[in-house]
């Protein structure tokens, strides 16, 4: 059994959070960014707060 760990990606645009989520979930990086942007828009920008929290707590790769 391989253990996967959620870490920031080296494929960074801002902090590597979306890249890390894409690698962890096995999704395309661009799709993850698009889904995140839509989530942020439809939740009155709550996604920005979530991104900052993940930026702080996610370890580097």
Secondary structure, DSSP 8 states (H G I E B T S, - for coil): ------B--SS-SSSSHHHHHHHHHT--HHHHHHHHHHHHHHTTTHHHHHHHHHHHHSB--
